[in-house]
Amino acid sequence: MLNTVARQKEVVVVFKVLWGDPREKLCQAINEIPMSCLVIGSRGLGKLKRVLLGSVSDYVVNNATCPVTVVKTADGK
């Protein structure tokens, strides 16, 4: 289904499996694969959990070399 929509919209979707720290690996992948943008999900952690655990999406937004769009869950968390 994703391939069909991607062809209709004339976009390239890249799937890649990486092992390690997701923050570092996502930023590394952005540099290795020329991307015009990145869409990343958010788990919707509260402020305290985000401070204690860190936020992958926050890190990527601040360190990526391409524009990043963060998508939250339907309930806004």
All heavy atoms as a GROMACS GRO file, in nm:
protein
  582
    1MET      N    1   0.083  -0.119   0.000
    1MET     CA    2   0.000   0.000   0.000
    1MET      C    3   0.088   0.126   0.000
    1MET      O    4   0.059   0.220  -0.072
    1MET     CB    5  -0.093  -0.002   0.122
    1MET     CG    6  -0.189   0.114   0.124
    1MET     SD    7  -0.323   0.101   0.244
    1MET     CE    8  -0.239   0.110   0.398
    2LEU      N    9   0.194   0.124   0.080
    2LEU     CA   10   0.284   0.239   0.086
    2LEU      C   11   0.351   0.263  -0.048
    2LEU      O   12   0.364   0.377  -0.092
    2LEU     CB   13   0.387   0.219   0.197
    2LEU     CG   14   0.486   0.335   0.218
    2LEU    CD1   15   0.412   0.463   0.252
    2LEU    CD2   16   0.584   0.299   0.326
    3ASN      N   17   0.394   0.156  -0.114
    3ASN     CA   18   0.459   0.171  -0.244
    3ASN      C   19   0.364   0.232  -0.347
    3ASN      O   20   0.405   0.313  -0.429
    3ASN     CB   21   0.512   0.036  -0.295
    3ASN     CG   22   0.636  -0.005  -0.221
    3ASN    OD1   23   0.712   0.077  -0.173
    3ASN    ND2   24   0.657  -0.135  -0.213
    4THR      N   25   0.237   0.193  -0.344
    4THR     CA   26   0.139   0.247  -0.437
    4THR      C   27   0.122   0.397  -0.416
    4THR      O   28   0.125   0.475  -0.512
    4THR     CB   29   0.003   0.176  -0.419
    4THR    OG1   30   0.022   0.037  -0.440
    4THR    CG2   31  -0.100   0.230  -0.517
    5VAL      N   32   0.106   0.439  -0.293
    5VAL     CA   33   0.089   0.582  -0.262
    5VAL      C   34   0.217   0.659  -0.299
    5VAL      O   35   0.209   0.768  -0.355
    5VAL     CB   36   0.053   0.602  -0.114
    5VAL    CG1   37   0.052   0.750  -0.077
    5VAL    CG2   38  -0.081   0.539  -0.083
    6ALA      N   39   0.332   0.602  -0.269
    6ALA     CA   40   0.459   0.670  -0.300
    6ALA      C   41   0.473   0.692  -0.451
    6ALA      O   42   0.516   0.798  -0.494
    6ALA     CB   43   0.576   0.589  -0.246
    7ARG      N   44   0.438   0.591  -0.531
    7ARG     CA   45   0.446   0.607  -0.676
    7ARG      C   46   0.349   0.713  -0.725
    7ARG      O   47   0.382   0.794  -0.811
    7ARG     CB   48   0.416   0.473  -0.745
    7ARG     CG   49   0.536   0.383  -0.756
    7ARG     CD   50   0.512   0.269  -0.853
    7ARG     NE   51   0.396   0.188  -0.817
    7ARG     CZ   52   0.399   0.081  -0.738
    7ARG    NH1   53   0.513   0.042  -0.685
    7ARG    NH2   54   0.289   0.013  -0.711
    8GLN      N   55   0.228   0.715  -0.669
    8GLN     CA   56   0.129   0.814  -0.712
    8GLN      C   57   0.174   0.955  -0.678
    8GLN      O   58   0.150   1.049  -0.754
    8GLN     CB   59  -0.006   0.786  -0.646
    8GLN     CG   60  -0.074   0.661  -0.696
    8GLN     CD   61  -0.198   0.627  -0.616
    8GLN    OE1   62  -0.223   0.682  -0.508
    8GLN    NE2   63  -0.278   0.534  -0.667
    9LYS      N   64   0.237   0.973  -0.563
    9LYS     CA   65   0.282   1.105  -0.519
    9LYS      C   66   0.422   1.139  -0.567
    9LYS      O   67   0.475   1.246  -0.538
    9LYS     CB   68   0.278   1.114  -0.365
    9LYS     CG   69   0.141   1.093  -0.306
    9LYS     CD   70   0.047   1.203  -0.344
    9LYS     CE   71  -0.089   1.183  -0.279
    9LYS     NZ   72  -0.183   1.286  -0.315
   10GLU      N   73   0.486   1.045  -0.638
   10GLU     CA   74   0.621   1.063  -0.691
   10GLU      C   75   0.724   1.095  -0.582
   10GLU      O   76   0.803   1.188  -0.593
   10GLU     CB   77   0.623   1.169  -0.801
   10GLU     CG   78   0.538   1.133  -0.920
   10GLU     CD   79   0.539   1.239  -1.028
   10GLU    OE1   80   0.615   1.336  -1.018
   10GLU    OE2   81   0.462   1.222  -1.125
   11VAL      N   82   0.720   1.015  -0.474
   11VAL     CA   83   0.819   1.028  -0.367
   11VAL      C   84   0.893   0.895  -0.354
   11VAL      O   85   0.841   0.790  -0.390
   11VAL     CB   86   0.755   1.066  -0.232
   11VAL    CG1   87   0.690   1.201  -0.236
   11VAL    CG2   88   0.656   0.961  -0.186
   12VAL      N   89   1.013   0.902  -0.301
   12VAL     CA   90   1.092   0.781  -0.276
   12VAL      C   91   1.088   0.754  -0.127
   12VAL      O   92   1.121   0.840  -0.046
   12VAL     CB   93   1.238   0.801  -0.324
   12VAL    CG1   94   1.322   0.679  -0.289
   12VAL    CG2   95   1.241   0.830  -0.472
   13VAL      N   96   1.048   0.633  -0.091
   13VAL     CA   97   1.044   0.592   0.049
   13VAL      C   98   1.159   0.495   0.071
   13VAL      O   99   1.177   0.400  -0.004
   13VAL     CB  100   0.909   0.523   0.082
   13VAL    CG1  101   0.908   0.476   0.227
   13VAL    CG2  102   0.794   0.619   0.055
   14VAL      N  103   1.239   0.520   0.176
   14VAL     CA  104   1.355   0.436   0.206
   14VAL      C  105   1.330   0.364   0.338
   14VAL      O  106   1.296   0.427   0.439
   14VAL     CB  107   1.484   0.521   0.217
   14VAL    CG1  108   1.602   0.436   0.255
   14VAL    CG2  109   1.508   0.596   0.088
   15PHE      N  110   1.345   0.232   0.336
   15PHE     CA  111   1.337   0.151   0.458
   15PHE      C  112   1.478   0.104   0.490
   15PHE      O  113   1.549   0.056   0.403
   15PHE     CB  114   1.250   0.027   0.436
   15PHE     CG  115   1.107   0.057   0.410
   15PHE    CD1  116   1.060   0.071   0.281
   15PHE    CD2  117   1.018   0.072   0.515
   15PHE    CE1  118   0.928   0.098   0.256
   15PHE    CE2  119   0.885   0.099   0.490
   15PHE     CZ  120   0.839   0.112   0.361
   16LYS      N  121   1.518   0.118   0.616
   16LYS     CA  122   1.652   0.077   0.654
   16LYS      C  123   1.648   0.031   0.799
   16LYS      O  124   1.583   0.093   0.882
   16LYS     CB  125   1.748   0.195   0.637
   16LYS     CG  126   1.892   0.158   0.639
   16LYS     CD  127   1.974   0.274   0.587
   16LYS     CE  128   2.118   0.239   0.591
   16LYS     NZ  129   2.182   0.230   0.465
   17VAL      N  130   1.716  -0.080   0.830
   17VAL     CA  131   1.725  -0.131   0.967
   17VAL      C  132   1.864  -0.100   1.019
   17VAL      O  133   1.964  -0.138   0.955
   17VAL     CB  134   1.697  -0.283   0.972
   17VAL    CG1  135   1.714  -0.335   1.115
   17VAL    CG2  136   1.558  -0.313   0.920
   18LEU      N  137   1.871  -0.032   1.132
   18LEU     CA  138   1.999   0.007   1.192
   18LEU      C  139   2.003  -0.042   1.336
   18LEU      O  140   1.900  -0.046   1.404
   18LEU     CB  141   2.016   0.158   1.188
   18LEU     CG  142   2.006   0.224   1.051
   18LEU    CD1  143   1.999   0.375   1.065
   18LEU    CD2  144   2.124   0.185   0.965
   19TRP      N  145   2.121  -0.075   1.384
   19TRP     CA  146   2.139  -0.118   1.522
   19TRP      C  147   2.224  -0.016   1.596
   19TRP      O  148   2.322   0.033   1.543
   19TRP     CB  149   2.209  -0.255   1.526
   19TRP     CG  150   2.130  -0.361   1.457
   19TRP    CD1  151   2.149  -0.406   1.330
   19TRP    CD2  152   2.018  -0.431   1.508
   19TRP    NE1  153   2.056  -0.500   1.299
   19TRP    CE2  154   1.974  -0.519   1.407
   19TRP    CE3  155   1.949  -0.430   1.628
   19TRP    CZ2  156   1.866  -0.604   1.423
   19TRP    CZ3  157   1.842  -0.516   1.644
   19TRP    CH2  158   1.801  -0.601   1.543
   20GLY      N  159   2.185   0.016   1.721
   20GLY     CA  160   2.262   0.110   1.802
   20GLY      C  161   2.172   0.218   1.858
   20GLY      O  162   2.049   0.205   1.863
   21ASP      N  163   2.232   0.326   1.902
   21ASP     CA  164   2.159   0.439   1.957
   21ASP      C  165   2.075   0.503   1.847
   21ASP      O  166   2.131   0.551   1.747
   21ASP     CB  167   2.257   0.541   2.014
   21ASP     CG  168   2.190   0.662   2.078
   21ASP    OD1  169   2.065   0.668   2.082
   21ASP    OD2  170   2.263   0.751   2.125
   22PRO      N  171   1.942   0.503   1.860
   22PRO     CA  172   1.857   0.554   1.752
   22PRO      C  173   1.884   0.699   1.716
   22PRO      O  174   1.875   0.736   1.599
   22PRO     CB  175   1.715   0.535   1.804
   22PRO     CG  176   1.725   0.499   1.946
   22PRO     CD  177   1.865   0.455   1.973
   23ARG      N  178   1.920   0.782   1.814
   23ARG     CA  179   1.948   0.922   1.785
   23ARG      C  180   2.066   0.935   1.690
   23ARG      O  181   2.059   1.003   1.588
   23ARG     CB  182   1.977   0.999   1.915
   23ARG     CG  183   1.859   1.001   2.010
   23ARG     CD  184   1.895   1.061   2.140
   23ARG     NE  185   2.002   0.980   2.202
   23ARG     CZ  186   2.058   1.007   2.317
   23ARG    NH1  187   2.021   1.113   2.385
   23ARG    NH2  188   2.151   0.929   2.366
   24GLU      N  189   2.174   0.867   1.724
   24GLU     CA  190   2.295   0.875   1.642
   24GLU      C  191   2.276   0.807   1.507
   24GLU      O  192   2.321   0.858   1.404
   24GLU     CB  193   2.412   0.812   1.716
   24GLU     CG  194   2.454   0.889   1.840
   24GLU     CD  195   2.560   0.816   1.919
   24GLU    OE1  196   2.615   0.716   1.870
   24GLU    OE2  197   2.590   0.861   2.030
   25LYS      N  198   2.209   0.691   1.507
   25LYS     CA  199   2.192   0.616   1.382
   25LYS      C  200   2.102   0.690   1.284
   25LYS      O  201   2.126   0.687   1.163
   25LYS     CB  202   2.138   0.476   1.411
   25LYS     CG  203   2.235   0.388   1.484
   25LYS     CD  204   2.360   0.364   1.400
   25LYS     CE  205   2.459   0.277   1.471
   25LYS     NZ  206   2.573   0.242   1.389
   26LEU      N  207   1.998   0.756   1.332
   26LEU     CA  208   1.912   0.833   1.242
   26LEU      C  209   1.988   0.950   1.180
   26LEU      O  210   1.980   0.972   1.058
   26LEU     CB  211   1.788   0.884   1.316
   26LEU     CG  212   1.678   0.782   1.335
   26LEU    CD1  213   1.574   0.833   1.434
   26LEU    CD2  214   1.612   0.751   1.203
   27CYS      N  215   2.064   1.022   1.260
   27CYS     CA  216   2.142   1.134   1.206
   27CYS      C  217   2.249   1.083   1.110
   27CYS      O  218   2.275   1.145   1.006
   27CYS     CB  219   2.204   1.215   1.319
   27CYS     SG  220   2.081   1.312   1.411
   28GLN      N  221   2.310   0.968   1.139
   28GLN     CA  222   2.408   0.907   1.049
   28GLN      C  223   2.343   0.868   0.916
   28GLN      O  224   2.398   0.893   0.810
   28GLN     CB  225   2.469   0.784   1.116
   28GLN     CG  226   2.567   0.708   1.032
   28GLN     CD  227   2.615   0.582   1.101
   28GLN    OE1  228   2.596   0.562   1.221
   28GLN    NE2  229   2.675   0.493   1.025
   29ALA      N  230   2.225   0.808   0.922
   29ALA     CA  231   2.154   0.768   0.800
   29ALA      C  232   2.118   0.888   0.715
   29ALA      O  233   2.125   0.883   0.592
   29ALA     CB  234   2.030   0.688   0.836
   30ILE      N  235   2.079   0.998   0.779
   30ILE     CA  236   2.046   1.120   0.705
   30ILE      C  237   2.167   1.168   0.626
   30ILE      O  238   2.154   1.211   0.511
   30ILE     CB  239   1.997   1.231   0.802
   30ILE    CG1  240   1.861   1.193   0.858
   30ILE    CG2  241   1.991   1.366   0.732
   30ILE    CD1  242   1.817   1.280   0.974
   31ASN      N  243   2.285   1.156   0.685
   31ASN     CA  244   2.407   1.200   0.616
   31ASN      C  245   2.448   1.104   0.506
   31ASN      O  246   2.504   1.145   0.404
   31ASN     CB  247   2.521   1.218   0.716
   31ASN     CG  248   2.496   1.335   0.810
   31ASN    OD1  249   2.433   1.432   0.772
   31ASN    ND2  250   2.545   1.324   0.930
   32GLU      N  251   2.423   0.973   0.524
   32GLU     CA  252   2.463   0.873   0.425
   32GLU      C  253   2.367   0.865   0.306
   32GLU      O  254   2.408   0.836   0.195
   32GLU     CB  255   2.474   0.736   0.491
   32GLU     CG  256   2.590   0.725   0.587
   32GLU     CD  257   2.593   0.593   0.660
   32GLU    OE1  258   2.507   0.506   0.636
   32GLU    OE2  259   2.684   0.576   0.744
   33ILE      N  260   2.240   0.887   0.332
   33ILE     CA  261   2.138   0.880   0.227
   33ILE      C  262   2.092   1.023   0.202
   33ILE      O  263   2.035   1.085   0.290
   33ILE     CB  264   2.017   0.795   0.272
   33ILE    CG1  265   2.060   0.657   0.314
   33ILE    CG2  266   1.912   0.790   0.162
   33ILE    CD1  267   1.953   0.579   0.385
   34PRO      N  268   2.115   1.076   0.084
   34PRO     CA  269   2.071   1.214   0.062
   34PRO      C  270   1.919   1.224   0.072
   34PRO      O  271   1.846   1.168  -0.008
   34PRO     CB  272   2.120   1.245  -0.079
   34PRO     CG  273   2.161   1.116  -0.140
   34PRO     CD  274   2.176   1.015  -0.031
   35MET      N  275   1.871   1.290   0.176
   35MET     CA  276   1.728   1.304   0.201
   35MET      C  277   1.687   1.450   0.189
   35MET      O  278   1.759   1.539   0.234
   35MET     CB  279   1.692   1.256   0.341
   35MET     CG  280   1.709   1.111   0.363
   35MET     SD  281   1.642   1.069   0.525
   35MET     CE  282   1.724   0.914   0.553
   36SER      N  283   1.570   1.472   0.134
   36SER     CA  284   1.518   1.609   0.129
   36SER      C  285   1.440   1.639   0.256
   36SER      O  286   1.425   1.755   0.293
   36SER     CB  287   1.429   1.628   0.006
   36SER     OG  288   1.326   1.533   0.005
   37CYS      N  289   1.389   1.534   0.324
   37CYS     CA  290   1.320   1.553   0.451
   37CYS      C  291   1.308   1.419   0.523
   37CYS      O  292   1.328   1.314   0.464
   37CYS     CB  293   1.182   1.615   0.431
   37CYS     SG  294   1.067   1.508   0.346
   38LEU      N  295   1.275   1.424   0.652
   38LEU     CA  296   1.256   1.305   0.734
   38LEU      C  297   1.128   1.322   0.813
   38LEU      O  298   1.104   1.430   0.869
   38LEU     CB  299   1.374   1.286   0.829
   38LEU     CG  300   1.362   1.173   0.931
   38LEU    CD1  301   1.373   1.037   0.862
   38LEU    CD2  302   1.469   1.186   1.038
   39VAL      N  303   1.047   1.218   0.819
   39VAL     CA  304   0.926   1.217   0.903
   39VAL      C  305   0.952   1.116   1.012
   39VAL      O  306   0.986   1.000   0.985
   39VAL     CB  307   0.801   1.179   0.822
   39VAL    CG1  308   0.678   1.176   0.912
   39VAL    CG2  309   0.780   1.277   0.707
   40ILE      N  310   0.936   1.158   1.138
   40ILE     CA  311   0.965   1.073   1.253
   40ILE      C  312   0.848   1.078   1.350
   40ILE      O  313   0.783   1.181   1.364
   40ILE     CB  314   1.097   1.116   1.320
   40ILE    CG1  315   1.140   1.018   1.429
   40ILE    CG2  316   1.087   1.257   1.376
   40ILE    CD1  317   1.280   1.046   1.484
   41GLY      N  318   0.821   0.967   1.415
   41GLY     CA  319   0.713   0.961   1.511
   41GLY      C  320   0.758   1.004   1.650
   41GLY      O  321   0.878   1.010   1.679
   42SER      N  322   0.662   1.032   1.735
   42SER     CA  323   0.690   1.070   1.873
   42SER      C  324   0.607   0.981   1.964
   42SER      O  325   0.488   0.956   1.938
   42SER     CB  326   0.653   1.216   1.896
   42SER     OG  327   0.663   1.249   2.032
   43ARG      N  328   0.668   0.931   2.072
   43ARG     CA  329   0.595   0.846   2.166
   43ARG      C  330   0.506   0.928   2.259
   43ARG      O  331   0.425   0.874   2.330
   43ARG     CB  332   0.692   0.764   2.251
   43ARG     CG  333   0.764   0.661   2.171
   43ARG     CD  334   0.844   0.572   2.262
   43ARG     NE  335   0.949   0.649   2.330
   43ARG     CZ  336   1.023   0.601   2.428
   43ARG    NH1  337   1.005   0.479   2.470
   43ARG    NH2  338   1.117   0.674   2.482
   44GLY      N  339   0.527   1.056   2.265
   44GLY     CA  340   0.445   1.141   2.350
   44GLY      C  341   0.482   1.132   2.496
   44GLY      O  342   0.396   1.132   2.583
   45LEU      N  343   0.611   1.125   2.526
   45LEU     CA  344   0.654   1.121   2.665
   45LEU      C  345   0.622   1.253   2.734
   45LEU      O  346   0.624   1.358   2.672
   45LEU     CB  347   0.806   1.099   2.673
   45LEU     CG  348   0.861   0.967   2.620
   45LEU    CD1  349   1.014   0.969   2.628
   45LEU    CD2  350   0.806   0.850   2.698
   46GLY      N  351   0.594   1.244   2.861
   46GLY     CA  352   0.574   1.366   2.939
   46GLY      C  353   0.707   1.438   2.957
   46GLY      O  354   0.813   1.386   2.925
   47LYS      N  355   0.701   1.559   3.012
   47LYS     CA  356   0.823   1.640   3.025
   47LYS      C  357   0.928   1.572   3.114
   47LYS      O  358   1.045   1.572   3.082
   47LYS     CB  359   0.788   1.778   3.080
   47LYS     CG  360   0.714   1.864   2.981
   47LYS     CD  361   0.683   1.999   3.038
   47LYS     CE  362   0.604   2.080   2.936
   47LYS     NZ  363   0.570   2.212   2.986
   48LEU      N  364   0.884   1.513   3.226
   48LEU     CA  365   0.979   1.450   3.318
   48LEU      C  366   1.044   1.328   3.253
   48LEU      O  367   1.166   1.312   3.258
   48LEU     CB  368   0.909   1.410   3.447
   48LEU     CG  369   0.997   1.344   3.553
   48LEU    CD1  370   1.112   1.437   3.592
   48LEU    CD2  371   0.916   1.306   3.675
   49LYS      N  372   0.966   1.242   3.190
   49LYS     CA  373   1.022   1.124   3.124
   49LYS      C  374   1.115   1.165   3.010
   49LYS      O  375   1.217   1.101   2.987
   49LYS     CB  376   0.911   1.033   3.071
   49LYS     CG  377   0.842   0.954   3.178
   49LYS     CD  378   0.743   0.857   3.117
   49LYS     CE  379   0.672   0.779   3.225
   49LYS     NZ  380   0.574   0.685   3.167
   50ARG      N  381   1.080   1.271   2.938
   50ARG     CA  382   1.164   1.318   2.828
   50ARG      C  383   1.299   1.364   2.881
   50ARG      O  384   1.402   1.338   2.820
   50ARG     CB  385   1.094   1.431   2.753
   50ARG     CG  386   1.155   1.459   2.619
   50ARG     CD  387   1.077   1.559   2.538
   50ARG     NE  388   0.935   1.555   2.565
   50ARG     CZ  389   0.857   1.662   2.579
   50ARG    NH1  390   0.907   1.782   2.564
   50ARG    NH2  391   0.730   1.651   2.606
   51VAL      N  392   1.299   1.430   2.996
   51VAL     CA  393   1.424   1.477   3.056
   51VAL      C  394   1.508   1.357   3.102
   51VAL      O  395   1.628   1.351   3.079
   51VAL     CB  396   1.397   1.573   3.174
   51VAL    CG1  397   1.523   1.600   3.253
   51VAL    CG2  398   1.338   1.703   3.124
   52LEU      N  399   1.444   1.259   3.166
   52LEU     CA  400   1.516   1.144   3.220
   52LEU      C  401   1.561   1.047   3.110
   52LEU      O  402   1.672   0.997   3.113
   52LEU     CB  403   1.429   1.069   3.321
   52LEU     CG  404   1.395   1.146   3.449
   52LEU    CD1  405   1.297   1.068   3.534
   52LEU    CD2  406   1.522   1.176   3.528
   53LEU      N  407   1.474   1.017   3.016
   53LEU     CA  408   1.503   0.917   2.913
   53LEU      C  409   1.563   0.978   2.788
   53LEU      O  410   1.626   0.909   2.709
   53LEU     CB  411   1.374   0.841   2.876
   53LEU     CG  412   1.306   0.764   2.987
   53LEU    CD1  413   1.175   0.706   2.937
   53LEU    CD2  414   1.398   0.654   3.038
   54GLY      N  415   1.539   1.105   2.766
   54GLY     CA  416   1.582   1.168   2.642
   54GLY      C  417   1.478   1.146   2.534
   54GLY      O  418   1.401   1.051   2.539
   55SER      N  419   1.474   1.232   2.437
   55SER     CA  420   1.377   1.221   2.329
   55SER      C  421   1.452   1.208   2.198
   55SER      O  422   1.530   1.296   2.161
   55SER     CB  423   1.288   1.345   2.327
   55SER     OG  424   1.212   1.347   2.209
   56VAL      N  425   1.429   1.097   2.129
   56VAL     CA  426   1.494   1.074   2.000
   56VAL      C  427   1.452   1.182   1.901
   56VAL      O  428   1.534   1.241   1.832
   56VAL     CB  429   1.461   0.934   1.946
   56VAL    CG1  430   1.512   0.917   1.803
   56VAL    CG2  431   1.519   0.827   2.037
   57SER      N  432   1.321   1.212   1.897
   57SER     CA  433   1.274   1.310   1.800
   57SER      C  434   1.332   1.449   1.829
   57SER      O  435   1.370   1.520   1.736
   57SER     CB  436   1.120   1.314   1.796
   57SER     OG  437   1.067   1.343   1.923
   58ASP      N  438   1.341   1.488   1.956
   58ASP     CA  439   1.402   1.618   1.990
   58ASP      C  440   1.547   1.624   1.943
   58ASP      O  441   1.592   1.723   1.886
   58ASP     CB  442   1.397   1.645   2.140
   58ASP     CG  443   1.260   1.686   2.188
   58ASP    OD1  444   1.175   1.725   2.105
   58ASP    OD2  445   1.236   1.679   2.311
   59TYR      N  446   1.621   1.518   1.969
   59TYR     CA  447   1.761   1.512   1.930
   59TYR      C  448   1.776   1.524   1.778
   59TYR      O  449   1.858   1.601   1.728
   59TYR     CB  450   1.826   1.383   1.979
   59TYR     CG  451   1.973   1.372   1.945
   59TYR    CD1  452   2.069   1.422   2.032
   59TYR    CD2  453   2.016   1.312   1.828
   59TYR    CE1  454   2.205   1.414   2.001
   59TYR    CE2  455   2.150   1.303   1.796
   59TYR     CZ  456   2.244   1.354   1.883
   59TYR     OH  457   2.377   1.345   1.852
   60VAL      N  458   1.696   1.445   1.706
   60VAL     CA  459   1.706   1.446   1.559
   60VAL      C  460   1.667   1.582   1.502
   60VAL      O  461   1.732   1.633   1.412
   60VAL     CB  462   1.621   1.332   1.499
   60VAL    CG1  463   1.618   1.340   1.347
   60VAL    CG2  464   1.676   1.196   1.542
   61VAL      N  465   1.562   1.643   1.555
   61VAL     CA  466   1.521   1.776   1.508
   61VAL      C  467   1.635   1.876   1.524
   61VAL      O  468   1.660   1.958   1.435
   61VAL     CB  469   1.395   1.825   1.585
   61VAL    CG1  470   1.374   1.974   1.567
   61VAL    CG2  471   1.272   1.748   1.540
   62ASN      N  472   1.708   1.868   1.634
   62ASN     CA  473   1.815   1.964   1.661
   62ASN      C  474   1.947   1.931   1.594
   62ASN      O  475   2.035   2.018   1.586
   62ASN     CB  476   1.836   1.978   1.812
   62ASN     CG  477   1.718   2.048   1.877
   62ASN    OD1  478   1.674   2.152   1.831
   62ASN    ND2  479   1.666   1.989   1.984
   63ASN      N  480   1.967   1.807   1.546
   63ASN     CA  481   2.097   1.768   1.492
   63ASN      C  482   2.094   1.720   1.347
   63ASN      O  483   2.199   1.698   1.289
   63ASN     CB  484   2.158   1.658   1.580
   63ASN     CG  485   2.195   1.711   1.716
   63ASN    OD1  486   2.291   1.783   1.733
   63ASN    ND2  487   2.113   1.677   1.816
   64ALA      N  488   1.977   1.704   1.289
   64ALA     CA  489   1.968   1.655   1.151
   64ALA      C  490   2.010   1.763   1.052
   64ALA      O  491   1.996   1.882   1.078
   64ALA     CB  492   1.825   1.611   1.121
   65THR      N  493   2.060   1.718   0.938
   65THR     CA  494   2.104   1.810   0.834
   65THR      C  495   1.996   1.831   0.728
   65THR      O  496   2.022   1.894   0.626
   65THR     CB  497   2.233   1.758   0.766
   65THR    OG1  498   2.209   1.627   0.717
   65THR    CG2  499   2.348   1.756   0.865
   66CYS      N  500   1.876   1.778   0.753
   66CYS     CA  501   1.762   1.800   0.662
   66CYS      C  502   1.641   1.838   0.746
   66CYS      O  503   1.641   1.818   0.867
   66CYS     CB  504   1.734   1.674   0.578
   66CYS     SG  505   1.663   1.537   0.670
   67PRO      N  506   1.537   1.892   0.685
   67PRO     CA  507   1.417   1.925   0.761
   67PRO      C  508   1.353   1.799   0.819
   67PRO      O  509   1.351   1.694   0.756
   67PRO     CB  510   1.324   1.987   0.656
   67PRO     CG  511   1.413   2.029   0.544
   67PRO     CD  512   1.529   1.935   0.545
   68VAL      N  513   1.303   1.810   0.944
   68VAL     CA  514   1.242   1.696   1.014
   68VAL      C  515   1.100   1.734   1.055
   68VAL      O  516   1.078   1.841   1.112
   68VAL     CB  517   1.324   1.657   1.139
   68VAL    CG1  518   1.257   1.543   1.214
   68VAL    CG2  519   1.466   1.622   1.101
   69THR      N  520   1.005   1.646   1.026
   69THR     CA  521   0.867   1.662   1.070
   69THR      C  522   0.837   1.557   1.176
   69THR      O  523   0.859   1.437   1.152
   69THR     CB  524   0.768   1.646   0.953
   69THR    OG1  525   0.799   1.743   0.854
   69THR    CG2  526   0.625   1.662   0.998
   70VAL      N  527   0.791   1.599   1.293
   70VAL     CA  528   0.757   1.506   1.401
   70VAL      C  529   0.607   1.486   1.400
   70VAL      O  530   0.530   1.581   1.406
   70VAL     CB  531   0.803   1.560   1.539
   70VAL    CG1  532   0.765   1.464   1.650
   70VAL    CG2  533   0.953   1.585   1.539
   71VAL      N  534   0.566   1.358   1.392
   71VAL     CA  535   0.424   1.322   1.388
   71VAL      C  536   0.386   1.263   1.523
   71VAL      O  537   0.449   1.167   1.570
   71VAL     CB  538   0.396   1.220   1.275
   71VAL    CG1  539   0.250   1.182   1.272
   71VAL    CG2  540   0.442   1.275   1.142
   72LYS      N  541   0.285   1.321   1.586
   72LYS     CA  542   0.239   1.271   1.715
   72LYS      C  543   0.120   1.178   1.695
   72LYS      O  544   0.062   1.172   1.588
   72LYS     CB  545   0.201   1.389   1.806
   72LYS     CG  546   0.319   1.475   1.840
   72LYS     CD  547   0.282   1.580   1.939
   72LYS     CE  548   0.406   1.661   1.975
   72LYS     NZ  549   0.382   1.751   2.086
   73THR      N  550   0.081   1.108   1.801
   73THR     CA  551  -0.032   1.018   1.794
   73THR      C  552  -0.161   1.096   1.776
   73THR      O  553  -0.165   1.218   1.797
   73THR     CB  554  -0.043   0.933   1.922
   73THR    OG1  555  -0.059   1.020   2.034
   73THR    CG2  556   0.080   0.847   1.942
   74ALA      N  557  -0.266   1.028   1.739
   74ALA     CA  558  -0.396   1.093   1.712
   74ALA      C  559  -0.451   1.166   1.834
   74ALA      O  560  -0.519   1.266   1.821
   74ALA     CB  561  -0.497   0.990   1.662
   75ASP      N  562  -0.419   1.118   1.955
   75ASP     CA  563  -0.471   1.184   2.075
   75ASP      C  564  -0.384   1.301   2.119
   75ASP      O  565  -0.409   1.362   2.222
   75ASP     CB  566  -0.492   1.085   2.187
   75ASP     CG  567  -0.364   1.014   2.231
   75ASP    OD1  568  -0.256   1.052   2.183
   75ASP    OD2  569  -0.372   0.922   2.313
   76GLY      N  570  -0.279   1.332   2.042
   76GLY     CA  571  -0.197   1.451   2.070
   76GLY      C  572  -0.087   1.432   2.170
   76GLY      O  573  -0.020   1.526   2.207
   77LYS      N  574  -0.066   1.311   2.218
   77LYS     CA  575   0.039   1.286   2.317
   77LYS      C  576   0.171   1.264   2.250
   77LYS      O  577   0.186   1.224   2.142
   77LYS     CB  578   0.003   1.167   2.403
   77LYS     CG  579  -0.114   1.197   2.495
   77LYS     CD  580  -0.138   1.080   2.586
   77LYS     CE  581  -0.253   1.108   2.680
   77LYS     NZ  582  -0.283   1.000   2.765
   0.00000   0.00000   0.00000
